[in-house]
Every structure is written in C-alpha cells, then in structure tokens.
Amino acid sequence: MTRIEVDIPEGTSGEYSIEIGIDVPYERVKPDDYDSYTLLYQDRVYPEGERRLLLMLNSEAEYEEHQWLWDRMKGDILIAGLGIGMVNEMLVESDDVTSVTIIEKEQDVVDLVWEHCAKDDRFTLIVADIETWDMPEGSHWDVGWLDTWIDTNTLNKKEYRLLMKERYGTYCDEMACWEI
C-alpha cells in the first residue's frame, strides 16, 4: 500500500481550509501507519447549522480510489477538481502525459493549493464548474477523471455520473468517476 505525499501548507480561504493532522473520519481512511494527513475541508452554514465536510486527504484509501487513473496516465488528461493537488504529484512524474487540464470550481481551493502543488508547463488550470463548463471547440482528452461529486451536490451519484458521461463522453476516449 502507498499514499501520495503533498506539500500544501495549512491555511484558510473563504469556507475552505487545508489542515495537517490525524483527526479524520474513520470511513474515509483505512487504518494505516501515517503520522499525519493533509486534509481539505469545507465549512458550510445551513439553516440547520454548520457542517464541516472532509473533501480530500492523502490516505491510502484515497490513493486506491484513484487506481483507475494511475493505470491510464498517458496522453491528454482532463481532471475535475484540484483537491489537495495529489493527482498532480503522479501526473507530473509521467513522461507519457502530454497535457493536463484541471477544472476547479472554487477559487478558494485554487488560492490554497495551486501555488504549492506539483505542476509544469503541461498543466492548465481553469476555474469553472465541471457540471456547466463550456469546453472549447475541438476539445479532446485521452483520459477523463471526474472526481468532484460530494454529498451536498443537488444531483445524486447516479445522476452526476450520467451528466458527466453525457457532457464529456464524446470528448474523452476513456473516463471514470470515483466509486465506480
């Protein structure tokens, strides 16, 4: 087993925060031997009260959820969601990757992560919502990894996957979402 190390410092921007720590919900982390994790949280206020969402962390379980992508790291790649830049760490190391287009909805996440995450001139970041983004004419990717659904989405998981397939299926030779 393994996980991906990231070098994102702690910080807060808007309702998003990066924390380094070990206090994580069990259901998102299989027991492992790491001293700490890099965690991306979103704090949201609802009529019924505040809710803290763990969006991503660099655990073995998170690494395993991305195995489909690790097995297909070549050509032009479309990524939905910047997260903690974990995916970048793997993609930047691959000579088989031609380009990486990352669509991140939240400017606050970009402000926390982009400056510190691995990238090179093959990486392009676009601040937009993957569910509504207008792709440039002629867009095509060899691989699409669309990993942005969270439980506060107005779509359920099945609806989200269907929307991603309808929007990007003809633009990606292969594509997947987490929890397939």
C-alpha positions as CSV (number, residue, x, y, z in Angstrom):
1,M,0.0,0.0,0.0
2,T,1.0,3.6,-0.5
3,R,-0.1,7.1,-0.5
4,I,1.0,10.3,-2.2
5,E,2.8,12.9,-0.2
6,V,1.8,16.5,-0.9
7,D,3.4,19.8,0.3
8,I,0.4,22.0,0.8
9,P,0.7,24.3,3.8
10,E,-2.1,24.8,6.3
11,G,-4.4,27.8,5.6
12,T,-7.9,29.0,5.1
13,S,-9.6,30.8,2.2
14,G,-13.3,31.5,2.4
15,E,-15.1,28.4,3.6
16,Y,-12.2,26.1,2.7
17,S,-9.2,25.1,4.7
18,I,-6.1,22.9,4.5
19,E,-5.1,21.2,7.7
20,I,-2.3,18.9,8.6
21,G,-3.4,16.4,11.2
22,I,-4.6,12.9,12.2
23,D,-8.2,13.7,13.2
24,V,-10.1,12.2,10.2
25,P,-13.4,10.3,10.0
26,Y,-12.7,6.5,10.0
27,E,-14.9,5.8,7.0
28,R,-12.5,7.9,4.7
29,V,-9.3,6.3,6.0
30,K,-8.4,2.6,6.3
31,P,-6.1,2.0,9.3
32,D,-2.6,2.8,8.2
33,D,0.7,3.9,9.9
34,Y,0.9,7.5,8.9
35,D,1.6,10.2,11.5
36,S,-0.5,12.8,9.7
37,Y,-2.5,13.7,6.6
38,T,-3.1,16.7,4.5
39,L,-6.8,17.4,4.6
40,L,-9.1,19.7,2.6
41,Y,-12.2,20.8,4.5
42,Q,-15.2,22.9,3.5
43,D,-17.1,24.6,6.3
44,R,-20.7,25.4,5.2
45,V,-23.5,27.0,7.1
46,Y,-27.0,25.6,6.5
47,P,-30.3,26.6,8.1
48,E,-30.0,23.7,10.4
49,G,-26.4,24.7,11.4
50,E,-22.8,24.5,10.4
51,R,-21.4,21.4,8.7
52,R,-17.8,20.5,8.1
53,L,-17.1,18.4,5.1
54,L,-13.8,16.5,4.5
55,L,-13.3,16.7,0.8
56,M,-10.0,15.1,0.3
57,L,-6.9,13.7,2.1
58,N,-3.8,11.9,1.2
59,S,-4.6,8.5,2.6
60,E,-4.0,5.0,1.2
61,A,-7.8,4.7,0.6
62,E,-7.7,7.9,-1.5
63,Y,-4.7,6.5,-3.5
64,E,-6.6,3.3,-4.1
65,E,-9.7,5.2,-5.3
66,H,-7.6,6.7,-8.0
67,Q,-6.1,3.4,-9.2
68,W,-8.2,3.6,-12.4
69,L,-6.4,6.9,-13.3
70,W,-3.0,5.7,-12.3
71,D,-3.4,2.8,-14.7
72,R,-4.1,5.3,-17.6
73,M,-1.6,8.1,-17.1
74,K,-0.9,8.9,-20.8
75,G,-1.8,11.5,-23.4
76,D,-4.1,14.4,-22.7
77,I,-5.9,14.2,-19.4
78,L,-8.9,16.0,-18.1
79,I,-9.2,16.3,-14.3
80,A,-12.3,17.6,-12.5
81,G,-11.3,19.1,-9.2
82,L,-7.9,20.3,-7.9
83,G,-8.3,18.9,-4.3
84,I,-5.0,18.9,-2.5
85,G,-3.0,18.5,-5.7
86,M,-2.5,14.8,-5.0
87,V,-3.2,13.8,-8.6
88,N,-0.7,16.4,-9.9
89,E,2.1,14.6,-8.0
90,M,1.6,11.4,-10.0
91,L,0.9,13.1,-13.4
92,V,3.9,15.4,-13.3
93,E,6.2,12.4,-12.9
94,S,4.8,10.6,-16.0
95,D,6.6,11.2,-19.3
96,D,3.6,9.7,-21.0
97,V,1.4,12.6,-20.0
98,T,1.1,15.2,-22.8
99,S,-1.2,17.7,-21.1
100,V,-3.4,18.0,-18.0
101,T,-6.5,20.2,-17.9
102,I,-7.8,20.7,-14.4
103,I,-11.3,22.2,-13.9
104,E,-11.7,23.6,-10.3
105,K,-14.9,25.2,-9.3
106,E,-13.8,27.1,-6.2
107,Q,-11.3,30.0,-6.4
108,D,-10.7,29.5,-2.6
109,V,-9.3,26.0,-3.3
110,V,-7.1,27.3,-6.1
111,D,-5.8,30.0,-3.7
112,L,-4.9,27.4,-1.1
113,V,-3.4,24.7,-3.3
114,W,-2.3,25.8,-6.8
115,E,0.8,27.8,-5.8
116,H,2.1,24.8,-3.8
117,C,1.2,21.7,-5.8
118,A,3.3,19.9,-8.4
119,K,2.9,21.1,-11.9
120,D,4.8,22.0,-15.0
121,D,4.1,23.6,-18.4
122,R,1.8,20.7,-19.3
123,F,-0.7,21.7,-16.7
124,T,-3.6,24.1,-17.3
125,L,-6.0,25.2,-14.5
126,I,-9.4,26.6,-15.3
127,V,-11.7,28.0,-12.6
128,A,-15.1,26.7,-13.6
129,D,-17.8,24.2,-12.6
130,I,-17.2,20.8,-14.4
131,E,-21.0,20.4,-14.5
132,T,-21.6,23.5,-16.6
133,W,-18.2,24.4,-18.1
134,D,-18.3,25.3,-21.8
135,M,-15.5,23.3,-23.4
136,P,-13.5,25.0,-26.2
137,E,-14.5,23.8,-29.7
138,G,-12.4,20.8,-30.7
139,S,-11.7,19.6,-27.2
140,H,-10.5,16.1,-26.8
141,W,-8.8,14.1,-24.0
142,D,-7.4,10.6,-23.9
143,V,-8.5,10.2,-20.2
144,G,-11.0,12.0,-18.1
145,W,-11.1,11.6,-14.3
146,L,-14.2,13.4,-13.0
147,D,-13.9,13.3,-9.2
148,T,-16.0,16.2,-7.9
149,W,-19.3,14.8,-6.5
150,I,-19.9,15.4,-2.8
151,D,-23.0,14.7,-0.8
152,T,-24.1,18.4,-0.9
153,N,-24.4,18.2,-4.7
154,T,-28.0,18.7,-5.9
155,L,-27.5,15.6,-8.1
156,N,-27.2,12.1,-6.6
157,K,-24.2,10.0,-7.5
158,K,-26.0,8.2,-10.3
159,E,-27.3,11.5,-11.8
160,Y,-23.8,13.0,-11.5
161,R,-22.2,10.1,-13.4
162,L,-24.9,10.3,-16.1
163,L,-24.3,14.0,-16.5
164,M,-20.5,13.5,-16.8
165,K,-21.0,10.8,-19.3
166,E,-23.4,12.9,-21.4
167,R,-21.2,16.1,-21.2
168,Y,-17.7,14.5,-21.6
169,G,-18.2,11.0,-23.1
170,T,-17.7,12.1,-26.7
171,Y,-14.7,14.2,-25.7
172,C,-12.8,11.6,-23.7
173,D,-11.6,8.2,-25.1
174,E,-11.9,6.8,-21.5
175,M,-13.4,8.4,-18.5
176,A,-14.4,7.5,-14.9
177,C,-15.5,8.9,-11.6
178,W,-14.5,7.7,-8.2
179,E,-16.5,4.8,-6.6
180,I,-17.2,3.1,-9.9
